[in-house]
């Protein structure tokens, strides 16, 4: 009787242990299932807002390589031209990114002319045929049917 009670108690403990460990294994395997979305800068539109501020509108292509839809719930980013930060932005609206497709996203950035000192010269120089390097970095929060995940990202390139 004591031996039977001990075996039952041990099976119960193993079952509870298994229930707590199984979700950890599933989350660790999620990297095999969920691929990180990628962000590509397609265009930058400049529009003066006042004598000291300017709005930049970044045209981004967000690629979802997964076989299921993703929802971009939050998107924070900073924009750099020639390694100088020119502004930051944040999108709070939810954007559906269908499976295995590319979705275009418009991301606004408010920049002041004082932050654009050397970068403004770079932009003007870029219009005369010289390359201007850019970098966009930040984090994106993505919601799936598995849950919500934060993905840091960084994209560098040259504006020609």
C-alpha positions in Angstrom: 0.0 0.0 0.0 2.8 2.5 0.9 4.7 1.5 -2.2 1.5 2.0 -4.4 0.9 5.5 -2.8 4.6 6.4 -3.4 4.3 5.4 -7.1 1.1 7.4 -7.5 2.7 10.4 -5.9 5.7 10.1 -8.1 3.6 9.9 -11.3 1.6 13.0 -10.2 4.8 15.0 -9.6 6.2 13.9 -13.0 3.0 14.8 -14.7 3.0 18.3 -13.2 6.7 18.7 -14.0 6.0 17.7 -17.6 3.1 20.2 -17.9 5.4 23.1 -16.8 8.4 22.0 -19.0 6.4 21.3 -22.2 5.6 25.0 -22.9 9.2 26.0 -22.4 10.2 23.4 -25.1 7.5 24.7 -27.4 8.6 28.3 -27.0 12.3 27.4 -27.6 11.3 25.6 -30.8 9.3 28.6 -32.0 12.4 29.9 -33.7 12.1 27.0 -36.1 8.5 27.9 -36.9 8.5 31.8 -36.8 10.8 33.6 -39.2 11.7 37.2 -38.5 10.1 39.8 -40.8 12.4 41.9 -42.9 12.3 45.7 -43.5 13.5 47.4 -46.7 13.6 51.1 -47.2 11.9 51.9 -50.6 11.8 55.7 -50.5 12.1 58.8 -48.4 9.8 61.7 -48.9 10.8 65.1 -47.4 8.3 67.8 -46.6 9.0 71.0 -44.7 6.7 71.5 -41.7 8.0 74.8 -40.5 11.2 76.9 -40.6 12.8 74.6 -38.0 11.2 71.3 -38.6 10.7 68.8 -41.4 8.6 65.7 -41.8 10.2 62.6 -43.4 8.0 59.8 -44.6 9.7 56.5 -44.9 8.3 54.1 -47.4 9.1 50.6 -46.1 8.5 47.2 -47.5 7.8 44.7 -44.7 8.3 41.1 -45.9 6.6 38.2 -44.0 8.4 35.0 -44.9 6.1 32.9 -42.8 3.2 30.7 -43.9 0.8 32.5 -41.6 -0.3 36.2 -41.2 1.5 38.5 -38.8 0.1 41.7 -37.3 2.6 44.5 -36.7 1.3 46.0 -33.4 4.0 48.5 -32.5 7.0 49.8 -34.5 9.7 52.1 -33.0 12.6 53.3 -35.1 15.4 55.8 -35.4 16.8 57.1 -38.7 20.5 58.0 -39.3 22.1 59.7 -42.3 25.9 59.4 -42.5 25.9 58.0 -38.9 24.1 61.1 -37.5 20.6 60.6 -36.0 18.1 62.8 -37.7 14.9 61.7 -36.0 12.8 59.0 -34.3 9.4 57.7 -34.9 6.7 55.3 -33.7 3.8 53.6 -35.3 1.0 52.4 -33.0 -1.6 51.3 -35.4 -1.9 47.6 -36.2 -0.9 46.6 -39.7 -1.8 43.1 -41.1 1.1 41.5 -43.0 -0.3 38.6 -45.0 1.6 35.3 -45.2 4.5 35.0 -47.7 4.0 38.6 -49.0 5.3 42.1 -48.9 3.3 45.0 -47.3 4.1 48.6 -47.8 4.2 50.7 -44.7 4.5 54.5 -44.3 6.5 55.5 -41.3 6.6 59.2 -40.3 9.7 60.8 -38.8 9.8 64.4 -37.4 13.2 65.9 -37.7 14.4 69.4 -36.8 16.8 71.3 -39.0 19.3 71.6 -36.1 19.5 67.7 -36.1 20.1 67.8 -39.9 23.2 69.9 -39.8 25.8 67.7 -41.6 23.0 65.3 -42.8 21.3 68.1 -44.7 24.6 68.7 -46.6 24.7 65.0 -47.3 21.2 65.0 -48.7 22.0 68.0 -50.9 25.3 66.3 -51.9 23.2 63.1 -52.6 21.2 65.1 -55.1 24.3 66.0 -57.0 25.3 62.4 -57.5 27.1 61.5 -54.3 26.0 58.5 -52.2 24.5 59.1 -48.7 24.5 56.2 -46.2 21.5 55.6 -44.1 20.6 53.3 -41.2 17.2 52.5 -39.7 17.1 50.6 -36.4 14.6 49.9 -33.8 12.2 47.2 -32.7 8.9 45.8 -34.0 6.3 44.0 -32.0 4.5 41.3 -34.0 1.4 39.4 -33.0 0.7 35.9 -34.2 -1.5 33.1 -33.1 1.5 31.9 -31.0 1.6 35.2 -29.1 3.4 38.5 -29.3 7.1 38.9 -30.0 9.6 41.7 -30.2 12.0 41.8 -33.1 15.0 44.2 -33.0 16.0 45.2 -36.5 18.7 47.3 -38.2 18.9 48.1 -41.9 21.7 49.9 -43.6 22.2 51.0 -47.2 23.0 53.9 -49.5 20.8 56.5 -51.1 22.0 57.1 -54.6 
